[in-house]
């Protein structure tokens, strides 16, 4: 790595760090004042509130990092132009492609870091933040004591319910197994059904087997077409869990869940769109690196940009990207666009815009 590349990377990293910390501070302070009254109402301890925002911080960093990178690109180039360093590089025979290389390399590295955050770090931190808010601060029983692979519920009559998958509307539960325990916590009954469906009469098990186990080792098996299921949950409960579940899944869990819904014949567009979006969003860092570089130097290669103007341009571009990405994802979730197209639409559009600006730079 040349001295020039190290110098440029050091300046980019310095400004990126300042922008990221500054934006995160603003976001967390606003979020803190929005939630402080509610937390105080629950009698939350200061360490509980601090723990909650600590677990929220990775998600905030994940959302804000592309904007910080765009700001760093615009502002660092503005400093180089102000100090005539770009002119000096050009005078020494360094072309704009060579100047852009550190920016693109830093953007690509940031994209891979965000991809790891999206796949592993952010889901785990959101689960922990939800636990702190629900259990420690609000002192409620956790509503979702299960993983994405199989759902486990506990009812008050010493019964454990295991569910293979839940339909997106929450009204149909696939692969239901009920384990009823005796007074000594030994298994006394096992009921397995292909599905449980919510009807006007409540939950109904369909097409299953009821096994009764006796203390002497004998068991009795009876098949049934339909039988009622005593379950206090309603479809809206499961639907609410599903509405936040995709954010709390790791990337592999989300992809597996979308494939299971597809295999079972349910609507899978929403979860598959979220899966591809989780992959596509980190690479907005590369998009912002290209757009920021081209936007700064698009006319003569020596165009100066001030601090206020750089921040304003970065926020405007980030707003336009986020709006485009949100609309495309919404269309993908509703089935209007293919999930992979919806997830990558904003990236492709803004890369095309950045490429157009690059072609207008005077080399």
URBEL-V474414 format. One record per residue. SS is DSSP state (helix for helix, strand for strand, loop for the rest). PHI is phi in whole degrees, -180 to 180 (NA if undefined). NEAR is the number of other ideal C-beta (glycine too) atoms within 8 Angstrom. Layout:
SS:PHI:NEAR
SS:PHI:NEAR
//
This chain:
loop:NA:3
loop:-75:5
helix:-62:5
helix:-62:8
helix:-65:10
helix:-62:9
helix:-63:8
helix:-66:13
helix:-64:11
helix:-63:8
helix:-69:11
helix:-64:14
helix:-63:9
helix:-63:8
helix:-71:13
helix:-61:14
helix:-62:8
helix:-64:8
helix:-66:14
helix:-65:12
helix:-64:8
helix:-64:8
helix:-67:11
helix:-64:12
helix:-62:8
helix:-62:8
helix:-62:10
helix:-69:12
helix:-65:8
helix:-62:8
helix:-64:11
helix:-62:10
helix:-71:7
helix:-73:6
helix:-102:8
helix:-62:9
helix:-64:6
helix:-65:7
helix:-64:12
helix:-65:8
helix:-61:6
loop:-86:9
loop:73:5
loop:-69:10
loop:-79:6
helix:-56:6
helix:-69:6
helix:-70:12
helix:-65:13
helix:-63:8
helix:-65:10
helix:-61:13
helix:-70:11
helix:-64:7
helix:-76:12
helix:-77:13
helix:-55:11
helix:-60:11
helix:-66:11
helix:-64:12
helix:-61:11
helix:-62:12
helix:-75:6
helix:-93:12
helix:-53:12
helix:-61:13
helix:-66:13
helix:-63:12
helix:-67:17
helix:-63:15
helix:-61:14
helix:-62:12
helix:-64:16
helix:-64:16
helix:-74:14
helix:-67:12
helix:-64:14
helix:-62:14
helix:-67:11
helix:-60:11
helix:-69:14
helix:-62:7
loop:-89:6
loop:61:7
helix:-73:9
helix:-64:13
helix:-61:8
helix:-64:8
helix:-62:11
helix:-65:11
helix:-66:6
loop:-88:6
loop:89:5
loop:-85:8
loop:-81:8
helix:-67:10
helix:-64:6
helix:-69:8
helix:-67:12
helix:-75:9
helix:-57:9
helix:-61:11
helix:-66:14
helix:-69:12
helix:-65:9
helix:-66:14
helix:-64:15
helix:-65:11
helix:-63:8
helix:-63:12
helix:-64:13
helix:-69:9
helix:-64:9
helix:-66:14
helix:-65:11
helix:-65:9
helix:-59:13
helix:-64:13
helix:-78:11
helix:-129:9
helix:-74:11
helix:-62:12
helix:-58:13
helix:-65:9
helix:-68:13
helix:-69:13
helix:-62:9
helix:-67:9
helix:-64:12
helix:-64:10
helix:-65:10
helix:-63:13
helix:-66:10
helix:-78:11
helix:-89:11
helix:-78:10
helix:-87:13
loop:-85:7
loop:55:6
loop:-107:7
loop:-73:4
loop:-58:8
loop:-82:8
loop:-128:6
loop:-85:7
loop:-147:7
loop:-107:6
loop:-74:8
loop:-72:5
loop:-145:8
strand:-95:11
strand:-119:10
strand:-127:11
strand:-124:7
strand:-105:10
loop:-75:3
loop:-100:6
loop:55:7
strand:-124:10
strand:-105:10
strand:-117:13
strand:-114:12
strand:-126:15
strand:-72:9
strand:-155:13
strand:-121:12
loop:-64:11
loop:-56:11
loop:-84:7
loop:78:16
loop:-93:8
strand:-132:11
strand:-113:13
strand:-97:12
strand:62:10
strand:-92:18
strand:-131:11
strand:-111:13
strand:-115:11
strand:-102:12
strand:-103:10
loop:-84:9
loop:-65:3
loop:-98:4
loop:63:6
loop:-95:8
strand:-69:9
strand:-110:8
strand:-143:11
strand:-134:11
strand:-119:13
strand:-123:9
strand:-139:12
strand:-66:8
strand:-160:12
strand:-125:14
strand:-122:10
strand:-86:11
strand:-126:7
loop:-64:3
loop:-87:5
strand:107:10
strand:-78:11
strand:-131:13
strand:-82:14
strand:-130:11
strand:55:7
strand:-151:13
strand:-132:10
strand:-113:12
strand:-113:12
strand:-111:9
strand:-106:10
loop:-102:8
loop:-60:4
loop:-84:4
loop:99:5
loop:-75:6
strand:-146:8
strand:-124:7
strand:-118:7
strand:-136:8
strand:-96:7
strand:-146:10
strand:-91:5
strand:-145:6
strand:-160:8
strand:-68:8
strand:-123:11
loop:-82:8
loop:-144:10
loop:-75:5
loop:-72:6
loop:-116:7
helix:-55:9
helix:-62:7
helix:-64:10
helix:-66:12
helix:-65:11
helix:-65:9
helix:-60:12
helix:-66:11
helix:-65:6
helix:-110:9
helix:-69:10
helix:-63:10
helix:-70:8
helix:-96:9
loop:-91:11
loop:-70:9
helix:-61:12
helix:-67:7
helix:-65:12
helix:-65:15
helix:-64:9
helix:-65:10
helix:-66:12
helix:-63:13
helix:-66:9
helix:-65:10
helix:-62:14
helix:-65:10
helix:-66:6
loop:-82:8
loop:87:4
loop:-95:9
loop:-68:7
loop:-117:10
helix:-60:11
helix:-62:10
helix:-74:13
helix:-70:11
helix:-64:14
helix:-63:13
helix:-63:13
helix:-68:14
helix:-66:13
helix:-64:11
helix:-81:12
helix:-75:11
helix:-60:11
loop:-56:13
loop:-80:11
helix:-65:15
helix:-61:15
helix:-65:12
helix:-60:14
helix:-67:18
helix:-64:16
helix:-67:14
helix:-64:14
helix:-64:16
helix:-65:15
helix:-69:14
helix:-66:12
helix:-73:13
loop:-112:14
loop:-71:10
loop:-99:8
loop:-121:6
loop:86:11
loop:-134:8
loop:-81:10
loop:-90:7
loop:-140:12
loop:-82:7
helix:-63:7
helix:-63:6
helix:-67:8
helix:-64:13
helix:-65:11
helix:-63:8
helix:-63:11
helix:-62:13
helix:-66:9
helix:-66:8
helix:-65:14
helix:-62:12
helix:-64:8
helix:-64:8
helix:-65:14
helix:-63:8
helix:-64:8
helix:-63:12
helix:-64:13
helix:-65:8
helix:-64:8
helix:-64:14
helix:-64:13
helix:-62:8
helix:-67:10
helix:-68:18
helix:-64:11
loop:-85:7
loop:90:7
loop:-71:5
loop:-112:10
loop:-63:6
helix:-54:12
helix:-69:7
helix:-69:10
helix:-61:16
helix:-70:15
helix:-99:10
helix:-58:12
helix:-64:11
helix:-61:11
helix:-64:8
helix:-63:9
helix:-77:15
helix:-65:11
helix:-62:8
helix:-63:9
helix:-64:14
helix:-65:10
helix:-62:8
helix:-66:12
helix:-63:11
helix:-68:6
loop:-93:8
loop:-77:12
loop:-80:5
loop:-88:5
//
